[in-house]
Amino acid sequence: MEISGSKKRILFIGLFVVPFLIAMALIFYGKGMGQLPKYYQEESVNEKGEKTKEYYSAPLQSFPDAFNSFQSMSDSTSYVICLFPDSLKDRWDKQLLYIERILVQHKGAHVASFFEEDTSGKLVWPTANPQEFIGAQPLWETYKVPKSAWGKLCSDFKIVPKEIKDLYFPPYIILDKQRRVRSMVPLTGLKDVKEITGRLKRLNNEYAAVKKTIEQKEK
């Protein structure tokens, strides 16, 4: 039986064009999933007076007392920063488990947790003993931040203190080697741990791809 011209076109589209378009879409989708976005692009002026656009880099040196033992960002491909305001102290305890899961599921990630002091200048946990968790995780660092410096710390990571309470708690901020903000995830349950570790893996894969390209060029 001879197939008419219109049926031939439909058959051709169904057998060749549609699969091709689907394959191309998957390729582009895969490339998009390969890298985390970079946040907060800013305009700056270089030494020659030329305007350039660069991505915001968190000024960690703004808190020398807190970061005196903070390892160089070049030592790791990723850092996770989380902020714990005193106003939400009743939610602190369960975050210990979440952070521990991140470190267990993603070997090599560094986590830095910042805790706001209370009005008396102390840092008292509601019920849990954080040392039981922190002591077993060498890549987890914790810092006590004075109330007077809390607002500045939040702004360094592009967070408004009010947002932490009203939108999500706490914000888990992923930084790359250049201290650029690459992701911001609210961690409210164990399912979010998988989301964070997935993003960390994507960031590591990005650096691995760059390293491989450089090695190929050197050869």
C-alpha positions in Angstrom: 0.0 0.0 0.0 1.4 3.3 -1.1 1.7 6.0 1.6 0.4 9.4 0.7 2.6 12.5 0.7 1.0 14.0 3.9 1.3 10.7 5.7 5.0 10.5 4.7 5.6 13.9 6.2 3.9 13.0 9.4 5.9 9.7 9.5 9.2 11.5 8.9 8.4 14.1 11.6 7.5 11.3 14.1 10.5 9.1 13.4 13.2 11.6 12.9 12.4 15.3 13.7 10.7 14.7 17.1 13.4 12.4 18.5 16.0 14.9 17.3 14.3 17.8 19.0 13.9 15.8 22.2 17.6 14.8 22.2 18.7 18.4 21.7 16.4 19.6 24.5 17.9 17.0 26.8 21.4 18.0 25.9 20.7 21.7 26.6 18.8 20.8 29.7 21.8 18.7 30.9 24.2 21.6 30.3 22.0 23.9 32.3 21.9 21.5 35.1 25.7 21.2 35.0 26.4 24.5 36.6 24.9 26.5 39.5 23.9 30.0 38.7 26.0 32.9 40.0 24.2 35.6 41.9 24.5 39.3 42.3 26.3 40.6 39.3 27.7 44.1 39.9 29.2 46.8 37.8 32.7 47.9 38.8 35.5 50.1 37.4 38.9 48.5 36.7 42.4 50.2 37.0 42.0 51.6 33.5 38.8 53.2 34.3 36.8 50.7 32.2 33.4 49.5 33.4 33.2 45.8 33.9 30.6 43.5 35.4 31.6 41.0 38.1 29.8 38.8 40.5 29.6 39.7 44.2 32.2 38.1 46.4 31.3 37.7 50.1 33.8 39.8 52.1 34.7 37.2 54.8 37.5 39.4 56.1 34.9 41.8 57.6 34.8 39.5 60.6 38.4 38.7 61.4 37.6 37.4 64.9 35.0 35.0 63.6 37.1 33.9 60.6 40.5 33.6 62.3 40.5 29.8 61.8 38.4 29.8 58.7 40.3 27.8 56.0 41.3 29.4 52.7 38.5 29.2 50.2 41.0 27.6 47.8 41.2 24.6 50.0 37.8 23.4 49.0 35.5 23.7 46.0 32.5 24.6 48.2 31.5 26.1 51.4 28.0 26.1 53.0 27.3 29.1 55.2 24.3 29.0 57.6 23.0 31.8 59.9 21.2 31.2 63.2 19.5 34.3 64.7 18.8 34.4 68.4 15.2 35.2 67.8 14.7 31.7 66.3 16.7 29.8 68.9 13.8 27.3 69.5 14.6 25.9 66.0 18.3 25.5 66.4 18.5 22.0 67.7 17.0 20.1 64.8 19.5 21.8 62.4 22.3 19.9 64.0 21.0 16.7 62.5 20.6 18.3 59.1 24.1 19.7 59.0 25.6 16.4 60.0 23.7 14.7 57.2 25.1 17.2 54.7 28.6 16.5 55.8 28.1 12.7 55.8 26.4 12.7 52.3 28.8 15.1 50.7 32.4 14.4 51.7 34.7 17.4 51.4 32.1 20.2 51.9 32.9 22.7 54.5 30.1 24.1 56.7 30.4 27.3 58.7 27.5 28.1 61.1 27.1 31.5 62.7 25.1 31.9 65.8 23.9 35.2 67.1 24.5 36.0 70.8 21.6 36.7 73.1 21.1 40.1 74.8 23.5 39.2 77.6 26.3 38.4 75.1 26.1 34.6 75.7 25.3 31.7 73.4 23.2 29.1 75.1 21.6 26.2 73.3 18.0 25.3 74.1 18.4 21.6 74.8 20.9 19.9 72.6 24.7 19.7 73.1 26.2 20.8 69.8 29.6 19.5 70.6 28.5 15.9 70.3 27.8 16.7 66.6 30.5 19.2 65.8 33.3 17.2 67.4 32.7 14.3 65.0 32.8 16.6 61.9 36.2 18.3 61.4 34.9 20.2 58.4 32.2 21.9 60.4 33.1 25.2 62.1 30.9 27.3 64.3 31.2 31.0 65.3 29.5 33.2 67.8 28.5 36.6 66.5 27.8 39.7 68.7 24.4 41.2 68.2 26.0 44.5 67.1 27.7 42.6 64.2 24.7 40.4 63.2 23.2 42.8 60.7 26.6 43.3 59.0 27.1 39.6 58.7 23.7 39.1 57.1 24.3 41.9 54.6 27.7 40.4 53.7 25.8 37.3 52.5 23.0 39.5 50.8 20.5 38.5 53.5 18.2 41.0 55.3 17.8 39.8 59.0 14.0 40.1 58.7 14.0 37.7 55.8 15.5 35.0 57.8 12.5 35.0 60.1 9.8 35.8 57.6 10.8 33.8 54.6 12.9 30.8 55.7 15.1 29.5 58.5 18.0 29.1 58.3 19.3 30.0 54.8 22.0 27.6 53.7 24.2 29.6 51.4 26.6 27.8 49.0 29.8 29.7 48.1 32.4 28.8 45.5 36.2 29.2 45.7 35.8 32.9 44.7 33.3 33.4 47.6 30.5 34.0 45.1 27.0 33.1 46.1 26.0 30.1 44.0 22.9 29.0 45.8 20.6 29.7 48.7 18.4 26.9 50.1 16.1 26.9 53.1 16.5 23.7 55.1 13.3 22.8 56.8 13.5 19.0 56.5 15.6 16.0 55.6 14.5 16.1 52.0 16.2 19.5 51.7 19.5 17.9 52.6 19.4 16.0 49.3 18.7 19.2 47.4 21.8 20.9 49.0 24.1 17.9 48.5 22.9 17.7 44.9 23.9 21.3 44.3 27.2 20.8 46.0 27.9 17.9 43.6 27.0 20.1 40.6 29.5 22.8 41.8 32.2 20.2 42.3 31.6 18.8 38.8 31.9 22.3 37.4 35.3 22.8 38.9 36.3 19.3 37.8 35.3 20.2 34.2 37.4 23.4 34.3 40.4 21.5 35.7 40.1 18.9 33.0 39.9 21.6 30.3 43.1 23.3 31.6 45.0 20.0 31.7 44.0 19.3 28.1 45.2 22.7 27.0 48.6 22.3 28.8 49.2 19.0 27.0 
